[in-house]
Amino acid sequence: MASSLSSGSPAPSIKALDWLRGEPLSYFQLDKIYVVEFFSTTCGYLGPELSDLAKLHKKFSDTGVEFIGIAASEKAATADDARAGVDASITKSLPNTNIRMGFDHSGEMDEDWLKASLSFHVPKTFVVDRDGSIAFIGDLVMLQDVLPKVIDGTWRASAEAKNAEEERIAEGETYAAQIVS
């Protein structure tokens, strides 16, 4: 199985069915950097993950980078039940957040972003660069080092970026082969 979404690929569109926090966003503006964090309420690390997202948001707030949280892998009996669970988790973890938070129960964003990039587990972080393409796919903890380089334009051409992408794809392909067999 090959990764059809990787560093340099055009970013898929945002197809969140509901925006639980912030104004709706349907497309990425050029000349703006976005951090898109996929999370799930079933992940045991949700509270710390959202807290780390908020810390990074605060740290980079003066750079114009937009942070977005997306719940796209929720399992519940109905979309309303899933939405209520996501909303309660956000309220508990980030009661005063001004980070845009979306919810997609349709599975489109899971397919277009996570599965297309061989990202089988959440949380997973994507950085969309100023040209509308993916600059980074990985773990939120790496953004402390990666995001300043994306902002100054040195990340995508770096050996560090190429190595991180090759490792990410190799891990994803290995995992995909295991779940298929």
C-alpha positions in Angstrom: 0.0 0.0 0.0 1.4 3.4 -1.0 1.0 6.7 0.6 -1.1 9.0 -1.7 -0.8 11.9 0.7 2.7 12.9 1.7 4.9 15.9 2.1 4.5 18.1 -1.0 1.1 16.8 -1.9 -1.8 19.3 -2.2 -3.7 19.4 1.1 -7.1 17.7 0.9 -10.1 20.0 1.6 -11.6 20.4 5.1 -14.9 18.5 5.2 -15.8 18.8 8.8 -19.6 18.5 9.1 -19.8 20.4 12.3 -17.6 23.2 13.8 -17.8 22.8 17.5 -15.5 25.8 18.2 -14.6 28.7 15.9 -15.9 29.8 12.6 -16.4 27.2 9.8 -13.4 26.7 7.4 -13.9 25.0 4.1 -10.6 25.7 2.3 -7.0 26.7 3.1 -6.0 30.3 2.3 -2.8 30.6 0.3 0.1 32.4 2.1 -1.1 31.0 5.5 0.2 28.1 7.5 -2.2 25.7 9.2 -1.6 23.0 11.8 -4.3 20.3 11.5 -4.4 18.0 14.5 -6.5 14.8 14.2 -7.7 13.4 17.5 -10.1 10.9 19.0 -12.0 10.9 22.3 -11.1 7.2 22.6 -7.4 8.0 22.7 -6.1 7.9 26.2 -3.8 10.9 25.5 -6.6 13.2 24.4 -6.4 15.6 27.4 -2.6 16.0 27.2 -2.6 16.1 23.4 -5.2 19.0 23.3 -3.3 20.7 26.1 -0.1 20.5 24.1 -1.9 21.8 21.0 -3.1 24.8 23.1 0.4 25.5 24.3 1.8 25.4 20.8 -1.1 27.6 19.6 -0.2 30.2 22.3 3.5 30.0 21.5 3.0 30.6 17.8 0.0 32.9 18.0 2.0 35.9 16.9 3.2 34.1 13.7 -0.2 33.9 12.0 -0.2 30.1 12.1 -3.8 28.7 12.4 -4.4 25.7 14.6 -7.3 23.3 13.9 -8.4 20.2 15.8 -10.4 17.6 13.9 -12.2 14.6 15.4 -12.7 12.3 12.4 -12.5 8.8 13.8 -15.2 8.8 16.4 -17.2 5.6 17.0 -20.7 6.0 18.5 -24.2 4.7 17.8 -25.2 7.9 16.1 -23.5 11.1 14.7 -25.3 13.1 17.5 -23.8 10.8 20.2 -20.4 11.1 18.7 -20.7 14.9 18.4 -21.8 15.2 22.0 -18.9 13.1 23.2 -16.4 15.2 21.2 -17.9 18.4 22.5 -17.8 17.2 26.1 -14.1 16.1 25.7 -13.1 19.5 24.2 -15.0 21.3 27.0 -13.2 19.2 29.6 -9.7 19.4 28.1 -9.8 22.9 26.7 -12.7 24.8 28.4 -11.7 28.2 27.1 -10.1 27.4 23.7 -10.1 29.7 20.8 -8.7 26.9 18.6 -11.0 26.0 15.7 -12.4 22.5 16.4 -14.3 20.4 13.8 -16.1 17.1 13.8 -16.6 14.8 10.9 -18.7 11.7 11.4 -18.9 10.9 7.6 -15.5 9.4 7.5 -14.4 11.5 4.5 -11.6 13.3 6.4 -10.4 10.1 7.9 -10.1 8.6 4.3 -8.7 11.8 2.7 -6.2 12.6 5.3 -5.3 9.8 7.7 -5.7 6.7 5.5 -4.3 8.4 2.4 -1.2 9.3 4.4 -0.8 5.8 5.9 -1.6 7.3 9.3 -3.6 4.6 11.0 -3.5 6.0 14.5 -4.5 9.3 16.1 -3.4 11.7 17.2 -1.7 12.8 14.0 -0.5 16.2 13.0 -0.4 17.7 9.5 1.1 21.1 8.6 -0.2 22.8 5.5 2.3 25.2 4.1 1.7 28.6 2.5 1.3 27.1 -1.0 -1.5 24.8 0.2 0.6 21.7 0.2 1.5 19.3 3.0 4.8 20.3 4.7 4.7 17.8 7.6 2.9 14.7 8.8 3.8 13.3 12.2 3.5 13.8 15.9 2.5 17.0 17.6 5.6 16.9 19.9 7.8 17.3 16.8 6.2 20.7 16.0 8.4 22.5 18.5 11.3 22.0 16.1 9.5 21.6 12.8 7.1 24.6 12.8 9.8 27.4 13.1 11.4 25.8 10.0 8.1 25.7 8.1 7.5 29.3 9.0 11.0 30.4 7.8 10.7 28.2 4.7 13.6 25.9 5.4 11.8 22.7 6.4 10.6 21.1 3.2 14.0 21.2 1.5 15.9 19.9 4.5 17.4 16.5 4.9 15.6 16.3 8.3 12.2 16.7 6.5 13.1 14.1 3.9 14.3 11.6 6.5 11.2 12.1 8.7 8.9 11.6 5.7 10.8 8.4 4.6 10.6 7.0 8.1 6.9 7.9 8.4 6.0 6.2 5.1 8.1 3.1 5.9 6.3 2.7 9.2 2.9 3.2 7.6 3.6 0.7 4.9 4.8 -1.9 7.4 1.7 -1.4 9.5 -0.6 -1.5 6.5 1.0 -4.8 5.4 0.4 -6.3 8.9 -3.3 -5.3 9.0 -3.9 -6.7 5.4 -2.3 -10.1 6.1 
